[in-house]
Amino acid sequence: MDYVKLANLLFPHIKKNPLEYEEIYPQRTLPVGAKVTRLGPSPTGFIHLGNLYGAFVDERLAHQSGGIFYLRIEDTDDKRQVEGAV
């Protein structure tokens, strides 16, 4: 299978190669064993206790290991998005 040809068919708008992306987004300088965690709630409703509990655990794991916790609001579900949610 020709993966370059397949990639060009699937992603015709992407003109950069992997090395160019590695230059734009350099590798993190985190300690060995550091955790990188995130909370990615969907904009389809209000946040609930399960989300908050998961976020708390993820934040603590990242903090205790010298890592990073990200809050990423998902933006990939426009059809089900609820006004005022998350």
N, CA, C and O atoms as a Tinker XYZ file with bonds, in Angstrom:
   344  protein
     1  N      0.842000   -1.185000    0.000000    73     2
     2  CA     0.000000    0.000000    0.000000    64     1     3
     3  C      0.886000    1.246000    0.000000    63     2     4     5
     4  O      1.882000    1.299000    0.722000    81     3
     5  N      0.537000    2.221000   -0.785000    73     3     6
     6  CA     1.269000    3.484000   -0.875000    64     5     7
     7  C      0.666000    4.466000    0.137000    63     6     8     9
     8  O     -0.341000    5.115000   -0.145000    81     7
     9  N      1.290000    4.569000    1.312000    73     7    10
    10  CA     0.740000    5.395000    2.390000    64     9    11
    11  C      0.790000    6.884000    2.087000    63    10    12    13
    12  O     -0.076000    7.636000    2.535000    81    11
    13  N      1.788000    7.317000    1.338000    73    11    14
    14  CA     1.869000    8.732000    0.964000    64    13    15
    15  C      0.694000    9.095000    0.062000    63    14    16    17
    16  O      0.072000   10.143000    0.234000    81    15
    17  N      0.396000    8.231000   -0.892000    73    15    18
    18  CA    -0.736000    8.469000   -1.793000    64    17    19
    19  C     -2.052000    8.484000   -1.011000    63    18    20    21
    20  O     -2.909000    9.336000   -1.249000    81    19
    21  N     -2.210000    7.544000   -0.080000    73    19    22
    22  CA    -3.411000    7.494000    0.751000    64    21    23
    23  C     -3.539000    8.758000    1.598000    63    22    24    25
    24  O     -4.623000    9.333000    1.695000    81    23
    25  N     -2.441000    9.190000    2.208000    73    23    26
    26  CA    -2.462000   10.409000    3.019000    64    25    27
    27  C     -2.840000   11.619000    2.172000    63    26    28    29
    28  O     -3.602000   12.473000    2.624000    81    27
    29  N     -2.326000   11.702000    0.967000    73    27    30
    30  CA    -2.668000   12.824000    0.085000    64    29    31
    31  C     -4.141000   12.816000   -0.306000    63    30    32    33
    32  O     -4.743000   13.876000   -0.477000    81    31
    33  N     -4.723000   11.629000   -0.448000    73    31    34
    34  CA    -6.155000   11.535000   -0.756000    64    33    35
    35  C     -7.011000   11.937000    0.445000    63    34    36    37
    36  O     -8.019000   12.626000    0.291000    81    35
    37  N     -6.609000   11.505000    1.633000    73    35    38
    38  CA    -7.388000   11.789000    2.841000    64    37    39
    39  C     -7.202000   13.217000    3.350000    63    38    40    41
    40  O     -8.143000   13.820000    3.865000    81    39
    41  N     -6.005000   13.752000    3.208000    73    39    42
    42  CA    -5.673000   15.068000    3.754000    64    41    43
    43  C     -5.009000   15.949000    2.703000    63    42    44    45
    44  O     -3.834000   16.285000    2.846000    81    43
    45  N     -5.724000   16.330000    1.657000    73    43    46
    46  CA    -5.099000   17.098000    0.573000    64    45    47
    47  C     -4.652000   18.500000    0.998000    63    46    48    49
    48  O     -3.782000   19.090000    0.358000    81    47
    49  N     -5.233000   19.031000    2.064000    73    47    50
    50  CA    -4.908000   20.390000    2.508000    64    49    51
    51  C     -3.613000   20.451000    3.322000    63    50    52    53
    52  O     -3.084000   21.541000    3.537000    81    51
    53  N     -3.098000   19.329000    3.771000    73    51    54
    54  CA    -1.884000   19.315000    4.590000    64    53    55
    55  C     -0.673000   19.243000    3.671000    63    54    56    57
    56  O     -0.510000   18.289000    2.909000    81    55
    57  N      0.167000   20.257000    3.753000    73    55    58
    58  CA     1.326000   20.341000    2.863000    64    57    59
    59  C      2.645000   20.086000    3.588000    63    58    60    61
    60  O      3.679000   19.931000    2.940000    81    59
    61  N      2.627000   20.038000    4.930000    73    59    62
    62  CA     3.867000   19.859000    5.687000    64    61    63
    63  C      4.154000   18.378000    5.893000    63    62    64    65
    64  O      3.248000   17.544000    5.893000    81    63
    65  N      5.435000   18.071000    6.069000    73    63    66
    66  CA     5.816000   16.696000    6.361000    64    65    67
    67  C      6.010000   16.543000    7.876000    63    66    68    69
    68  O      6.037000   17.549000    8.585000    81    67
    69  N      6.143000   15.323000    8.387000    73    67    70
    70  CA     6.260000   15.120000    9.833000    64    69    71
    71  C      7.414000   15.886000   10.484000    63    70    72    73
    72  O      7.272000   16.359000   11.612000    81    71
    73  N      8.538000   16.015000    9.805000    73    71    74
    74  CA     9.672000   16.741000   10.384000    64    73    75
    75  C      9.341000   18.213000   10.616000    63    74    76    77
    76  O      9.785000   18.802000   11.601000    81    75
    77  N      8.567000   18.805000    9.717000    73    75    78
    78  CA     8.171000   20.205000    9.893000    64    77    79
    79  C      7.276000   20.364000   11.123000    63    78    80    81
    80  O      7.386000   21.353000   11.847000    81    79
    81  N      6.394000   19.398000   11.359000    73    79    82
    82  CA     5.547000   19.452000   12.554000    64    81    83
    83  C      6.363000   19.259000   13.830000    63    82    84    85
    84  O      6.057000   19.865000   14.857000    81    83
    85  N      7.393000   18.425000   13.774000    73    83    86
    86  CA     8.252000   18.233000   14.940000    64    85    87
    87  C      9.016000   19.512000   15.278000    63    86    88    89
    88  O      9.310000   19.761000   16.447000    81    87
    89  N      9.339000   20.318000   14.280000    73    87    90
    90  CA     9.996000   21.603000   14.530000    64    89    91
    91  C      9.022000   22.602000   15.146000    63    90    92    93
    92  O      9.396000   23.365000   16.037000    81    91
    93  N      7.775000   22.602000   14.677000    73    91    94
    94  CA     6.760000   23.522000   15.204000    64    93    95
    95  C      6.387000   23.153000   16.637000    63    94    96    97
    96  O      6.210000   24.027000   17.486000    81    95
    97  N      6.270000   21.853000   16.900000    73    95    98
    98  CA     5.850000   21.352000   18.214000    64    97    99
    99  C      6.963000   20.493000   18.803000    63    98   100   101
   100  O      6.923000   19.267000   18.697000    81    99
   101  N      7.958000   21.130000   19.424000    73    99   102
   102  CA     9.080000   20.361000   19.961000    64   101   103
   103  C      8.644000   19.450000   21.113000    63   102   104   105
   104  O      7.615000   19.673000   21.750000    81   103
   105  N      9.443000   18.436000   21.355000    73   103   106
   106  CA     9.159000   17.481000   22.412000    64   105   107
   107  C      9.165000   18.177000   23.773000    63   106   108   109
   108  O      9.987000   19.059000   24.021000    81   107
   109  N      8.245000   17.777000   24.650000    73   107   110
   110  CA     8.175000   18.363000   25.990000    64   109   111
   111  C      9.407000   17.963000   26.795000    63   110   112   113
   112  O      9.977000   16.890000   26.596000    81   111
   113  N      9.797000   18.834000   27.693000    73   111   114
   114  CA    10.894000   18.522000   28.604000    64   113   115
   115  C     10.287000   18.235000   29.974000    63   114   116   117
   116  O     10.335000   19.073000   30.874000    81   115
   117  N      9.723000   17.058000   30.118000    73   115   118
   118  CA     9.102000   16.639000   31.368000    64   117   119
   119  C      9.983000   15.599000   32.044000    63   118   120   121
   120  O     10.736000   14.889000   31.377000    81   119
   121  N      9.890000   15.509000   33.379000    73   119   122
   122  CA    10.665000   14.476000   34.066000    64   121   123
   123  C     10.206000   13.072000   33.663000    63   122   124   125
   124  O      9.068000   12.880000   33.234000    81   123
   125  N     11.093000   12.110000   33.805000    73   123   126
   126  CA    10.744000   10.720000   33.512000    64   125   127
   127  C      9.588000   10.306000   34.414000    63   126   128   129
   128  O      9.621000   10.548000   35.621000    81   127
   129  N      8.574000    9.686000   33.836000    73   127   130
   130  CA     7.422000    9.235000   34.612000    64   129   131
   131  C      6.330000   10.269000   34.774000    63   130   132   133
   132  O      5.305000    9.991000   35.396000    81   131
   133  N      6.528000   11.470000   34.221000    73   131   134
   134  CA     5.516000   12.523000   34.330000    64   133   135
   135  C      4.278000   12.133000   33.540000    63   134   136   137
   136  O      4.373000   11.547000   32.462000    81   135
   137  N      3.129000   12.462000   34.084000    73   135   138
   138  CA     1.854000   12.168000   33.425000    64   137   139
   139  C      1.322000   13.431000   32.757000    63   138   140   141
   140  O      1.391000   14.522000   33.324000    81   139
   141  N      0.793000   13.274000   31.555000    73   139   142
   142  CA     0.097000   14.355000   30.856000    64   141   143
   143  C     -1.351000   13.899000   30.740000    63   142   144   145
   144  O     -1.649000   12.909000   30.071000    81   143
   145  N     -2.252000   14.632000   31.399000    73   143   146
   146  CA    -3.658000   14.241000   31.442000    64   145   147
   147  C     -4.526000   15.381000   30.941000    63   146   148   149
   148  O     -4.059000   16.507000   30.773000    81   147
   149  N     -5.810000   15.071000   30.702000    73   147   150
   150  CA    -6.713000   16.113000   30.235000    64   149   151
   151  C     -8.140000   15.781000   30.613000    63   150   152   153
   152  O     -8.493000   14.632000   30.878000    81   151
   153  N     -8.946000   16.825000   30.628000    73   151   154
   154  CA   -10.393000   16.693000   30.705000    64   153   155
   155  C    -10.911000   17.253000   29.395000    63   154   156   157
   156  O    -10.600000   18.389000   29.035000    81   155
   157  N    -11.700000   16.465000   28.681000    73   155   158
   158  CA   -12.233000   16.899000   27.392000    64   157   159
   159  C    -13.741000   16.764000   27.347000    63   158   160   161
   160  O    -14.260000   15.915000   26.623000    81   159
   161  N    -14.466000   17.596000   28.116000    73   159   162
   162  CA   -15.925000   17.462000   28.121000    64   161   163
   163  C    -16.534000   17.849000   26.778000    63   162   164   165
   164  O    -16.009000   18.701000   26.062000    81   163
   165  N    -17.636000   17.214000   26.458000    73   163   166
   166  CA   -18.356000   17.496000   25.221000    64   165   167
   167  C    -19.290000   18.686000   25.431000    63   166   168   169
   168  O    -19.824000   18.856000   26.527000    81   167
   169  N    -19.495000   19.507000   24.412000    73   167   170
   170  CA   -20.399000   20.661000   24.544000    64   169   171
   171  C    -21.868000   20.270000   24.393000    63   170   172   173
   172  O    -22.694000   21.090000   23.991000    81   171
   173  N    -22.193000   19.015000   24.715000    73   171   174
   174  CA   -23.563000   18.535000   24.521000    64   173   175
   175  C    -24.397000   18.605000   25.788000    63   174   176   177
   176  O    -25.551000   18.175000   25.786000    81   175
   177  N    -23.852000   19.125000   26.850000    73   175   178
   178  CA   -24.616000   19.223000   28.094000    64   177   179
   179  C    -23.764000   19.827000   29.186000    63   178   180   181
   180  O    -22.615000   20.208000   28.966000    81   179
   181  N    -24.340000   19.905000   30.351000    73   179   182
   182  CA   -23.641000   20.497000   31.474000    64   181   183
   183  C    -22.716000   19.468000   32.116000    63   182   184   185
   184  O    -22.977000   18.265000   32.077000    81   183
   185  N    -21.639000   19.960000   32.700000    73   183   186
   186  CA   -20.667000   19.081000   33.343000    64   185   187
   187  C    -21.328000   18.425000   34.557000    63   186   188   189
   188  O    -22.161000   19.045000   35.219000    81   187
   189  N    -20.965000   17.181000   34.849000    73   187   190
   190  CA   -21.582000   16.478000   35.971000    64   189   191
   191  C    -20.501000   15.996000   36.931000    63   190   192   193
   192  O    -19.310000   16.160000   36.666000    81   191
   193  N    -20.915000   15.402000   38.044000    73   191   194
   194  CA   -19.967000   14.997000   39.080000    64   193   195
   195  C    -18.930000   13.998000   38.570000    63   194   196   197
   196  O    -17.781000   14.019000   39.012000    81   195
   197  N    -19.322000   13.133000   37.653000    73   195   198
   198  CA   -18.360000   12.185000   37.088000    64   197   199
   199  C    -17.220000   12.893000   36.370000    63   198   200   201
   200  O    -16.062000   12.494000   36.487000    81   199
   201  N    -17.553000   13.950000   35.624000    73   199   202
   202  CA   -16.514000   14.752000   34.962000    64   201   203
   203  C    -15.613000   15.421000   35.994000    63   202   204   205
   204  O    -14.390000   15.415000   35.860000    81   203
   205  N    -16.228000   15.996000   37.020000    73   203   206
   206  CA   -15.446000   16.698000   38.038000    64   205   207
   207  C    -14.524000   15.748000   38.792000    63   206   208   209
   208  O    -13.369000   16.080000   39.059000    81   207
   209  N    -15.031000   14.570000   39.133000    73   207   210
   210  CA   -14.206000   13.582000   39.834000    64   209   211
   211  C    -13.023000   13.167000   38.952000    63   210   212   213
   212  O    -11.881000   13.139000   39.409000    81   211
   213  N    -13.306000   12.849000   37.696000    73   211   214
   214  CA   -12.238000   12.470000   36.771000    64   213   215
   215  C    -11.213000   13.575000   36.591000    63   214   216   217
   216  O    -10.012000   13.310000   36.536000    81   215
   217  N    -11.682000   14.810000   36.499000    73   215   218
   218  CA   -10.778000   15.952000   36.348000    64   217   219
   219  C     -9.897000   16.105000   37.581000    63   218   220   221
   220  O     -8.703000   16.381000   37.467000    81   219
   221  N    -10.490000   15.924000   38.760000    73   219   222
   222  CA    -9.718000   16.043000   40.001000    64   221   223
   223  C     -8.623000   14.977000   40.055000    63   222   224   225
   224  O     -7.472000   15.285000   40.365000    81   223
   225  N     -8.973000   13.737000   39.756000    73   223   226
   226  CA    -7.991000   12.648000   39.771000    64   225   227
   227  C     -6.890000   12.909000   38.739000    63   226   228   229
   228  O     -5.706000   12.756000   39.042000    81   227
   229  N     -7.274000   13.297000   37.537000    73   227   230
   230  CA    -6.285000   13.568000   36.485000    64   229   231
   231  C     -5.356000   14.716000   36.856000    63   230   232   233
   232  O     -4.147000   14.639000   36.634000    81   231
   233  N     -5.922000   15.782000   37.423000    73   231   234
   234  CA    -5.098000   16.937000   37.809000    64   233   235
   235  C     -4.101000   16.534000   38.884000    63   234   236   237
   236  O     -2.934000   16.920000   38.825000    81   235
   237  N     -4.556000   15.759000   39.869000    73   235   238
   238  CA    -3.672000   15.325000   40.962000    64   237   239
   239  C     -2.559000   14.426000   40.432000    63   238   240   241
   240  O     -1.401000   14.590000   40.816000    81   239
   241  N     -2.892000   13.477000   39.553000    73   239   242
   242  CA    -1.872000   12.593000   38.977000    64   241   243
   243  C     -0.818000   13.394000   38.219000    63   242   244   245
   244  O      0.380000   13.151000   38.361000    81   243
   245  N     -1.272000   14.340000   37.420000    73   243   246
   246  CA    -0.337000   15.169000   36.659000    64   245   247
   247  C      0.534000   15.993000   37.604000    63   246   248   249
   248  O      1.753000   16.042000   37.443000    81   247
   249  N     -0.081000   16.632000   38.577000    73   247   250
   250  CA     0.660000   17.492000   39.506000    64   249   251
   251  C      1.693000   16.684000   40.297000    63   250   252   253
   252  O      2.849000   17.093000   40.404000    81   251
   253  N      1.285000   15.549000   40.845000    73   251   254
   254  CA     2.173000   14.742000   41.683000    64   253   255
   255  C      3.332000   14.130000   40.903000    63   254   256   257
   256  O      4.374000   13.830000   41.485000    81   255
   257  N      3.167000   13.943000   39.609000    73   255   258
   258  CA     4.230000   13.333000   38.806000    64   257   259
   259  C      5.100000   14.369000   38.098000    63   258   260   261
   260  O      6.032000   14.012000   37.376000    81   259
   261  N      4.794000   15.660000   38.305000    73   259   262
   262  CA     5.547000   16.704000   37.622000    64   261   263
   263  C      5.099000   16.912000   36.192000    63   262   264   265
   264  O      5.832000   17.476000   35.381000    81   263
   265  N      3.895000   16.456000   35.881000    73   263   266
   266  CA     3.379000   16.544000   34.519000    64   265   267
   267  C      2.468000   17.733000   34.299000    63   266   268   269
   268  O      2.590000   18.757000   34.972000    81   267
   269  N      1.547000   17.590000   33.348000    73   267   270
   270  CA     0.678000   18.690000   32.919000    64   269   271
   271  C     -0.757000   18.185000   32.834000    63   270   272   273
   272  O     -1.010000   17.062000   32.398000    81   271
   273  N     -1.693000   19.034000   33.260000    73   271   274
   274  CA    -3.124000   18.756000   33.115000    64   273   275
   275  C     -3.700000   19.789000   32.165000    63   274   276   277
   276  O     -3.508000   20.990000   32.358000    81   275
   277  N     -4.416000   19.324000   31.128000    73   275   278
   278  CA    -5.044000   20.214000   30.156000    64   277   279
   279  C     -6.563000   20.156000   30.286000    63   278   280   281
   280  O     -7.136000   19.094000   30.528000    81   279
   281  N     -7.199000   21.300000   30.125000    73   279   282
   282  CA    -8.647000   21.361000   29.968000    64   281   283
   283  C     -8.889000   21.652000   28.501000    63   282   284   285
   284  O     -8.529000   22.720000   28.006000    81   283
   285  N     -9.500000   20.700000   27.801000    73   283   286
   286  CA    -9.761000   20.861000   26.373000    64   285   287
   287  C    -11.256000   20.759000   26.144000    63   286   288   289
   288  O    -11.845000   19.693000   26.325000    81   287
   289  N    -11.868000   21.857000   25.749000    73   287   290
   290  CA   -13.286000   21.858000   25.434000    64   289   291
   291  C    -13.441000   21.302000   24.020000    63   290   292   293
   292  O    -12.980000   21.909000   23.053000    81   291
   293  N    -14.088000   20.154000   23.908000    73   291   294
   294  CA   -14.268000   19.504000   22.610000    64   293   295
   295  C    -15.082000   20.405000   21.682000    63   294   296   297
   296  O    -16.046000   21.043000   22.105000    81   295
   297  N    -14.686000   20.446000   20.432000    73   295   298
   298  CA   -15.392000   21.283000   19.455000    64   297   299
   299  C    -15.723000   20.485000   18.198000    63   298   300   301
   300  O    -15.820000   21.036000   17.102000    81   299
   301  N    -15.893000   19.186000   18.377000    73   299   302
   302  CA   -16.087000   18.323000   17.218000    64   301   303
   303  C    -17.514000   17.796000   17.079000    63   302   304   305
   304  O    -17.781000   16.957000   16.218000    81   303
   305  N    -18.429000   18.276000   17.914000    73   303   306
   306  CA   -19.801000   17.757000   17.896000    64   305   307
   307  C    -20.797000   18.909000   17.783000    63   306   308   309
   308  O    -21.669000   19.074000   18.636000    81   307
   309  N    -20.655000   19.701000   16.720000    73   307   310
   310  CA   -21.506000   20.885000   16.540000    64   309   311
   311  C    -22.987000   20.543000   16.432000    63   310   312   313
   312  O    -23.835000   21.330000   16.853000    81   311
   313  N    -23.308000   19.383000   15.874000    73   311   314
   314  CA   -24.713000   19.029000   15.672000    64   313   315
   315  C    -25.461000   18.880000   16.992000    63   314   316   317
   316  O    -26.642000   19.217000   17.075000    81   315
   317  N    -24.783000   18.376000   18.028000    73   315   318
   318  CA   -25.444000   18.157000   19.318000    64   317   319
   319  C    -25.088000   19.213000   20.360000    63   318   320   321
   320  O    -25.448000   19.064000   21.528000    81   319
   321  N    -24.393000   20.271000   19.965000    73   319   322
   322  CA   -23.965000   21.296000   20.908000    64   321   323
   323  C    -25.164000   21.966000   21.568000    63   322   324   325
   324  O    -26.151000   22.285000   20.905000    81   323
   325  N    -25.068000   22.179000   22.891000    73   323   326
   326  CA   -26.124000   22.809000   23.673000    64   325   327
   327  C    -25.658000   24.209000   24.058000    63   326   328   329
   328  O    -24.570000   24.365000   24.612000    81   327
   329  N    -26.454000   25.213000   23.776000    73   327   330
   330  CA   -26.109000   26.598000   24.115000    64   329   331
   331  C    -25.921000   26.722000   25.629000    63   330   332   333
   332  O    -26.782000   26.303000   26.403000    81   331
   333  N    -24.797000   27.295000   26.045000    73   331   334
   334  CA   -24.516000   27.505000   27.459000    64   333   335
   335  C    -23.896000   26.313000   28.161000    63   334   336   337
   336  O    -23.567000   26.403000   29.344000    81   335
   337  N    -23.727000   25.196000   27.464000    73   335   338
   338  CA   -23.121000   24.016000   28.083000    64   337   339
   339  C    -21.609000   24.165000   28.100000    63   338   340   341
   340  O    -21.023000   24.865000   27.274000    81   339
   341  N    -20.999000   23.496000   29.054000    73   339   342
   342  CA   -19.542000   23.522000   29.245000    64   341   343
   343  C    -19.009000   24.806000   28.721000    63   342   344
   344  O    -17.803000   25.043000   28.778000    81   343
